[in-house]
Amino acid sequence: MAKRFPVVAAATLLILSGSVGTASAHGSVTDPPSRVYGCYERWGENHQSPDMATEDPLCHQAWESNPKALWNWNGLYRNGVDGDHRRVIPDGQLCSAGRAQDGRYAAFDAVGEWKAAERPNDFTINVYDGARHGADYYRVYITKQGFDPTLHPLGWGDLRVVAESGPAEPAENTEITVNAGDRTGRHIVYTIWKASHMDQTYYFCSDVIFEGR
């Protein structure tokens, strides 16, 4: 039976069994896939294919920029933020967690047509926690209607909080149910995961196209 944790903004947190990929440390949003996990999922086993340049140009750019970012798809975090996310992570650098890990993930801040997952407005986020860190909280934002991530860099002012959880016990997969309201079209879902084992915070951009229903 799934465990439930207190949440606000009508989000529901469910702890599930199972695993994603082969990584054994840290984690990521795997559904809808974060930019870094999505690129790894699509091309990790075929990262030398010339097709990537035409079929998935922003992922190709990321692989060319720093392949270590893709092999470390589960390491997009910062230490010592102390909850002050806006101070530590500047506008335009949200998808790289403020150029975390010496800028390893900088390519994921690129503006353009990232591959986007189609979702209904009531949808579920899956956070994979391979190291079983647990969480002090999860916080989910979605870009406001009218923001176009293919033309503009993402800033804090472009986001609206749609869900937030309380503490969650360690589990390999955590689901958060989210309602996107009346949003339609392309958006960024931005998930903050504050791990409970230390002051370590993860930041994920997921590109989504909402169906408006």
C-alpha positions in Angstrom: 0.0 0.0 0.0 1.4 3.4 -0.9 2.5 5.8 1.8 1.0 9.3 1.8 2.6 12.5 3.0 1.0 15.9 3.8 1.0 18.3 0.8 -0.5 21.6 -0.2 -1.9 22.9 -3.5 -3.8 19.6 -4.1 -0.6 17.6 -4.7 -0.5 13.9 -3.6 2.7 12.2 -2.8 3.0 8.4 -3.4 6.0 6.1 -2.7 6.4 3.4 -5.3 8.7 0.5 -5.7 10.8 -0.2 -8.8 13.8 1.3 -10.5 14.8 3.6 -13.4 17.9 3.0 -15.4 21.2 1.7 -13.9 22.3 4.7 -11.8 22.9 3.9 -8.1 23.4 7.4 -6.7 21.4 10.6 -6.4 18.4 11.0 -8.8 16.3 13.0 -11.2 12.8 13.7 -12.4 12.2 10.8 -14.8 8.6 11.6 -15.8 8.0 13.9 -17.4 11.7 13.6 -18.0 14.1 16.4 -17.0 16.1 17.8 -19.8 19.3 15.9 -18.7 17.6 12.6 -18.0 15.6 12.8 -21.2 18.7 13.3 -23.3 20.4 10.4 -21.5 17.3 8.2 -21.9 17.0 8.9 -25.6 20.7 8.8 -26.6 22.7 7.2 -23.9 23.0 3.9 -25.7 23.5 5.6 -29.1 25.2 8.8 -28.2 27.6 8.6 -31.2 24.8 8.5 -33.7 24.9 11.3 -36.3 21.1 11.3 -36.2 21.1 13.1 -32.9 22.3 16.4 -34.6 19.2 16.6 -36.7 16.6 14.7 -34.6 17.5 16.2 -31.2 19.8 19.2 -31.8 19.6 20.6 -28.3 20.6 17.2 -26.8 23.3 17.0 -29.4 24.6 20.4 -28.3 24.5 19.2 -24.6 26.5 16.0 -25.5 29.0 18.0 -27.4 29.3 20.6 -24.6 30.0 18.2 -21.7 29.2 14.5 -22.0 29.9 14.1 -18.3 26.6 15.9 -17.7 24.7 13.1 -19.4 26.6 10.2 -17.8 25.9 12.0 -14.5 22.2 12.7 -15.3 21.4 12.0 -11.6 23.9 14.6 -10.2 22.2 18.0 -10.9 22.3 19.4 -7.4 23.9 22.0 -5.2 25.0 21.8 -1.6 24.6 24.5 1.1 21.7 26.4 -0.5 19.9 26.6 2.9 16.5 27.1 1.1 17.6 30.4 -0.5 17.0 29.2 -4.1 16.5 32.6 -5.7 19.7 34.0 -4.3 21.9 31.0 -5.3 20.4 30.4 -8.7 20.2 33.4 -11.1 17.6 33.9 -13.7 18.5 32.2 -16.9 20.4 29.5 -15.1 17.6 27.5 -13.4 17.9 24.4 -15.6 21.6 24.1 -14.7 21.0 24.8 -11.0 23.1 28.0 -11.3 25.8 26.4 -13.4 26.3 23.7 -10.8 29.2 21.3 -10.7 31.5 23.9 -12.3 29.1 24.5 -15.1 28.8 20.9 -16.2 25.1 21.3 -16.9 25.2 24.8 -18.5 24.0 23.5 -21.9 20.6 22.7 -20.4 19.9 26.4 -19.9 19.8 26.8 -23.7 16.7 28.4 -25.1 15.0 26.5 -27.9 12.7 23.6 -28.8 13.7 20.9 -26.4 11.9 17.6 -26.8 8.6 18.0 -24.8 6.3 15.4 -23.3 2.6 15.7 -24.0 0.6 15.5 -20.8 -3.0 16.2 -19.7 -3.4 19.0 -17.2 -3.8 16.5 -14.4 -0.5 14.7 -14.5 2.0 12.9 -12.3 5.7 13.7 -11.7 8.0 10.8 -10.9 11.2 11.6 -8.9 13.8 8.8 -9.0 15.9 8.7 -5.8 18.5 6.0 -6.4 20.4 6.8 -3.3 17.3 6.8 -1.1 18.0 10.3 0.3 14.4 11.0 1.1 13.1 14.6 1.1 12.5 17.5 3.4 10.2 18.7 0.7 9.4 18.7 -3.0 8.2 21.9 -4.7 6.8 22.0 -8.2 6.5 25.1 -10.4 5.0 25.6 -13.9 5.6 28.5 -16.2 2.8 31.0 -16.4 0.6 31.0 -19.5 2.1 33.0 -22.3 5.7 32.3 -21.4 7.5 30.8 -24.4 10.6 28.7 -23.4 11.6 28.4 -27.1 12.2 32.2 -27.2 13.1 33.3 -23.7 15.4 32.1 -20.9 13.7 30.8 -17.8 13.5 33.1 -14.8 12.0 32.9 -11.3 9.3 35.4 -12.3 8.1 33.1 -15.1 7.2 30.4 -12.6 4.2 29.7 -10.4 4.1 27.2 -7.5 1.5 24.5 -8.2 2.4 21.9 -5.6 4.5 21.4 -2.4 5.0 18.4 -0.1 6.1 18.0 3.4 8.8 15.4 4.4 9.0 12.2 2.5 10.7 9.0 3.7 13.4 7.5 1.5 12.0 5.6 -1.5 13.4 4.8 -4.9 10.5 6.4 -6.7 8.2 9.2 -5.5 5.1 10.4 -7.4 3.6 13.8 -7.1 0.2 14.5 -8.7 -0.1 18.0 -10.1 -2.8 20.1 -11.7 -1.7 22.6 -14.3 -4.9 24.6 -14.2 -6.0 26.0 -17.5 -2.5 26.1 -19.1 -2.2 25.0 -22.7 0.7 24.4 -25.0 4.4 24.3 -24.2 5.6 24.9 -20.6 8.5 24.1 -18.3 7.7 22.2 -15.2 10.4 23.1 -12.6 10.9 20.7 -9.7 12.9 21.4 -6.5 13.8 18.4 -4.4 15.4 19.2 -1.0 17.0 15.9 0.1 16.8 15.0 3.8 20.3 13.4 4.3 22.1 16.8 4.2 21.7 20.3 2.8 21.6 19.1 -0.8 19.0 20.4 -3.3 18.2 19.1 -6.7 16.7 21.2 -9.5 15.0 19.9 -12.7 13.5 21.4 -15.8 11.0 19.2 -17.6 9.6 20.4 -21.0 5.9 19.6 -21.3 3.1 20.3 -23.8 -0.3 20.5 -21.9 -3.3 19.3 -23.7 -5.6 21.7 -21.9 -7.9 19.0 -20.5 
